Amino acid sequence: MAVGDSVERYVRWTVGMLEALERSEPGGLGGEGGEGDGGDGSGGRDRGDDLELPRKRAEFRVAVARLLGEARGPLSVGVVGEFSAGKSLLIETLLGLPGLLSVSDVATTGNVTSLHVTQLPGDEASSVLDGRAVVYCTAAETSELMAHLHSRLVELARLEEGLGDQWLGELRAATPGPGAGGWEALAAWCRKHGAGVSGTKMRSVAEEVGLVQAAYERGAPLLGRRYELSDAQAKRAMSLPGVRLGEKGGGRAGPDTGADSEAYGQAVGGPGQRIPDDVLAACVPLIRRVELRVRVPRRVWDLRDIGALTLLDFPGLNSPQSGERDRFLSRRELRDIHTVLVLMNAQRGPVSSEQDFFDMLREPTADGRERRSDEVLRESLLVAGGRFDQMPVEPEVLSELLGSAPEPLTERRLRGLPGTAVLDEVVEAAQRLLPPGQRKQLVLVSAMAGLAALHRSGAVELDESTRARLRPGTEADRLTRITELWGKIADRLAEDQPGAPLSRVLREFAKDGGLGLLREQLVRHAAEHGGAIRRDAVRRRAGAVDRMRLALIAAERAAHPEAEYPPAFREMRQALDDTRRLLTDLRDTLVLGLGPGTVQADDALRRRVADEAATLVAGWPEWKELFAAVDRDKQLVTVGQGWSDEDRAFTDSVWAAAAEIGLDLDMGAGPDVPADGPPPGVSGDPEELVPRFRAGHAALLKLVHDRVRVGYEERLADHVDTMDELRDRWRQLIAAERERGPMTPTRTQRMLELFATTRAEEWRDRLRRADSPQTDPAAVDAAFPLRRDRCLPWHSEQPPGRDPLERHVVHAVRMRRELVTALLQLVHGQLAKEQLALAATAESVIAARERTVTAHDTLDLLLSDSAAKEGDHAGAPLDLAARLEATPPPTRTR
């Protein structure tokens, strides 16, 4: 995450707006808000134009609360796949809570189930279920669902043979509008003509319209509400219509009032009312999601790297009763999912629904998200082959692979057998979905094998039906045998083809059904990739909220055209806005490097460092001595090595000629023929160059340290005039306020804090005092590029038969270039650390001052006319508008 590009900034902004709403309306907006307001603050009721402003405030509160939930919520993992792929069984096994979800041998899941997972403290042994709830679609979402069903009917009608023009015209004219009355024409068309169409798909969609309409007629008061449920009711809410489950239970939003289904229409609107079982069952089409709260011990799932996680269990998309509704709700929940686990059914291999989910994730959304590229999308995916213990392969086939065949066992051979064709299909499908080189993200899992492993470890207690499936018998014996065989295949594969990706995957499957590896992959992937997707979602929703903020400000001012801000307040607010803008500009310049010429300055610094490194290394005296030993053929010769008798005779002749002309060469005892070995000053051992390498690194580090800090001071200098001008304004405002009368100590303190924010000297001092990242000396030595266990080519101890060309001057130049490159890599890394450290320091300074500038009480303390009268301004007509105007969104960072 880039420094300064934190979701926490949006959290502070969102909290500030919620506080503005609370402080501007003593007693609050009433009700529960959020989901319980029906999405429009009206609970689905038309309240008239006289309450338009309260409705806008309520809508704004809901949008802000949802933005806060997105920003503060945990990373999310969506589990998608075809019908009956074993998603629910896999999830409850991952959590160590068998029986948690609606699971059977046939397709069961009929709604999105959201599981909020947190860590149990201490050494608790078993997972805990803390609560169950159901969340219903809002009125607006139900209308959108009906519009989706209508558009799907129109699309299918184009393919329908024999559909009369009158029927088609009536269908197109039945476009749903807002509210139940808006889709009555569509419901009437489906009742009249739905059963008569020949196309199965079109008939199914028409039946879905009837189911949603019937559910709405029975459960309209439920729209937008959230209710706690019993276990039996939660299972019913999760399940498809017609699935036989256990006994019914009572679900409540509060204390038991004894309300029955006959009194339901009147009673459910208030708090603490009961949802009767028959109403719950009848209104399943109106459910948006079911929510569960679970805590898991570390021995089951270690979440320390992410703290918490939200798992979403999605229904399959080919339900005959609710396929289009499921697609609509899945698309809404998937748009901001952080990680997606695509679960394939290894009993029969991949099907088209995996691609359906992929296409949903790719789509742009109405709230501003652009179409995701395949590269970005694939990074958010994990792929697992579920029910792997039930893959159609005979144990005899695996046993033959472990036999005494002379050829080695390879992945290609394993996947190329007719008996393992499904495994090959799963691997190939994973390769199509995942980014290149990401096969490690494929996991092969079995929930039943995982349950058996958890039961053996004592981490879970199994119910009687599950224990019966794991007791010795045909089914349990096959599970044990096939698991052991895959473990042996993994060992053989690792031995015959080291590094084969499937060897680890199969070994983990044999260990605990692959559940441990899958948990590890989910946590790692969510931590690595989920944050970027969440930031994108928060930014996008923040944009929509900001548009609502500006619209609400305009509505507040239009509702009170006679009201005006006090003149002193306008001056204060303008100074506050300019101070906030200054901090934003400082963040752009000091933290994000977005100022003019910044990139060019960084490039210039890197070029200077490169030039300095080349000059510094070239100046080592060892090179001068070395190149002085170069002969005509550019060989780095060793003096004395290779002298012949003729060479020695010629030297004697030189001495004789000197004596003949009476020249005393003052050489003492005759000619000094150098012994074999390099001349003085020439390094023959790489170790002798290490001190020079360290000294060069230190010199370049000082250059980087000094230049980076000078660059930051130069960037800061671009804002000094603005800071000085703001400082004068705050000084004048403080003086004017003191002339008006006594100021409270709190107000004086806040205005002085704003004044101090514009002191350029303090900013310079803080940047100068920023800690500089230290370099590990061992890392410098480790980066030395020459082999320290070998002699240089011109060393006297080199083997006699060594190729003379290795002593060519080009080798010395190459070594010098390698030394320069190694130094640059070290120093460029330090350059990045220096810049990051200063950016982090600047960000901490900016964030501290922003907390003062954007604090919810700063505006109160600046309201000159009522600053000394606590609580007076809370009822002023333009109070909320003033607070929201003083709460602009964080500047979007790149």
Steps between C-alpha positions, in 0.01 A plus 500: 500500500638840410570734788206737541269277297322349800139397541530650849475849349158411364405356838580833668305687235200271537501520879516879473185506285313267736598725790379801302162332461482414868612841625273688264194301605485453876324172558617358169299408194298238681463131432781257442619643168716289273337187367190553714393814318403314191789656314316830461436596859127460456452132581329461160231760579423818302543782754423798275692798371488679836758252627728517197791652695481243784488227234813635333674510836397141568620384158828679559540338842442153350756561223759631745443208739548252216817674390630477856413131509690441176806689624510341845381154410730200467635365174246282323526168317219385274460127438339443162439201280239281342200352674592216736876566483520463878552870581299502824653177630846632420437830684369340818796263497743790454345656811493177700120520542334206325126550480530880490350545152225343299668191356365181345588253227301708249523867403382698802630858524240752381637832629827681553630420850750742656719363780694753708798308639718626788770342715429345839744623763720264695514125446132416460457168328185536291334757277200697628185624325401839646182577306287470188300767317315559176521823297220578256528694177398863520204630303740653246689172462177306451400742226841451338451124519165528323659722232771234453240224461309713250810569288582129505148415381527750215837353404363145497185611315713589198594132477152368569325348202129563459480789747242736355569868436227595744654286777844643426368856491324455832819358653712792383239744632508332842832662596505508882502831685585567866288336768267201481251690287773556245533132418134397512481505119795261479350265760169505312671414170680207661177369656320527168765381253788349697374144502419513129847571364684205354851591614599338830728787602240766430236304688735467799567874508128574484449265795772686690312826450193336654702369796650843574158666464340248736780542751462877487126481560565292812814667632521863382563621860817290505672705226829647610488341845734268687384231745674253726402140428506163666715223356203334327382830354849587379517164320162573340615847391815353343321226311318459175122465515398137535816382681398291801667623816471446873250641747393860488618759748412855592702790362483839662609857464452548874306356798219255438166676461301196402393649168365240258477505123146648500616803698824516310408775257436742786761378748815461296551871446604562860809387687510171681257315276512136400525368143266200481642193332237494227566865410874438497455207262261692276728802477826324407506680157533833685814397693817680400734295719526296818766608749688283750758605760768242573819493711770243427800390710851521358529124495219496242586816302771753583382848397776702661616652170156648420313501832160413356342374180161495334412185307211517256334178392331558164220288359544323170360685201295220345215468748172444311306696766724805548785498248455860377438638850812320622699646212375851581587477872832326434602777261426763769697319770790412269572850373719595796621157608871500583594140419300240309539127553372311195403151612477234229334167556768236448230238463428626149744783428445869417174630355388828344390663827861567597526723193166662596644619829816614324290710261304651791820610667621656177189714445498874577253607768243776523686664790801590287734201494658465160522171314777293657774373275567128489842559657352679801214256528713187488712632786189488722430130434584174671390165360427177684385158388236397753376151587839374384458180700206423268686561176416213263828312512534137601748421779648234276606767250694685769649178630632419154674840488682404819610169357840403367462663159842609369388848387493779763170642624451853365208740504456448128473125544269536803262734322516313169331181615138433401421433866624843614339704222297711747818601684644618169182698428511670841867595459440631148197703613704649785773600257244678285361695797820580687782734394797339323729320741239491779427127505606499863161657572320179400403296806341154501264457795260260665274623778443144625873428520543835674228417753667169573832678564334758726322228691826308550665815638215559744415840348137416415216289625300326229132422502387142472428508126847638421672256733312217332642604162853485645467169685653188343287393210487519123491879474746573781741227387504640146568850635792371706644290219474769230653760731795277583553416134511868401755557777724228354451646151616838638815345650582312180437810289729712720771236467474447123424864405636735769311829515183371333219728624252214538729316741443750782130538421446124516710464815289767674185323385622177655590684821167666583289507186689809377320720754818627667651607168173665396477698826859614451436602139181689588668705771808570290306592189252720686786685668696548177223587255187580701620837626528654153149389404358634827669838446346514152154423644537756778612770257211426267240506774659812644443671166130414511476614862669830416246566226226438755681733745499787250135435413405501868687827558303657213174360640576631848571849368196495273280407796616811687555772238466773762792372709853625452835403647645768733772704320766398753408137449542529123851638550582225748367228275690634199822501701421147619435382142824659381693338785352163409589559135856584604529165680365322193755675277778413745396136491503503120846653495680349799330163530388407150752698293233647274649847477621643165841371400513242778553200274769682306674595825504137615639391164767768518601382848528141380712607204726697731538203733586278203764748379646533849517121541680453167747780577559376854577140399713607204709708739612208713886490481491125447368554144782745420763250605318222321464682168868601518578131453315477167714400203457582134245221459286635785600214724518553875848346530671381814849653519778245473268223403593339168860647474724302272877454508519745209314763708750456785798516259367826356475649851864407563590668170328820616710507815820437296415793267451727801840405639665559162396867492574546869135529611436390854147367521528492879324166514719350761579142430407489136183474303186438712294254308155509669381175644179336385183671633299819452680834530461700821154656542323249274235299685499134421239405760137631490505535878746790461231701314230456767615799715484722190148368429385582854654848487336567163164391636536732800590797278204441268267459797599841632436652158154338484416598858595863443338536157171335598459731797598804296239395243231477770591845632479636147151349462397650830639838392243507217228531767665748735328805349159334545586401855615854586184650351279260697699566813432874469128434447473283811693763700249765387200274573628425849556872565152587372342236724684630804372850424141371497532371853647232725575165333458168677827312567390213274422733213828687546690172497332384178564825314863495610529142369371616162744791508790264585409272209628765260848542658745406221793491743344215694445300179864544400620399844281191505628381162860562603452297817345206316682177570711368215467126425812309597681264266606160625880466452451132432269590211777716348750216519242258362446727199873494407476349149838324467558145619704544817605135501686531167810687390483769234615379153838674524593354839840327502344182637265451209533154343763492222253369246245778549392673179716814456198682351352514850772755577380730225421858604133448416467275804626772729254746345218248545586450867510873553156531338363224725630684805330822385172316434507334842556834670215657303262222596586551865476875485182509292339279762615740768376793289153345496517441876610861563216632289251267667624597847465870427162441337388310811622783722320757286184287504505472880542878533221567248266244659553650846411846373204369299356352818488852641371665183229239437401434864123518545527770769734727302206655319316553830800677647522730197135607501568845639144608583427205725839362595458600863145362520529128509235317296341814353605442141386138497153614395599762244326454161821463302691305762507170309581674172788683666638181653477306173660784305786483748538125439627450143618153403866398511684579180521186290859377492674302228 
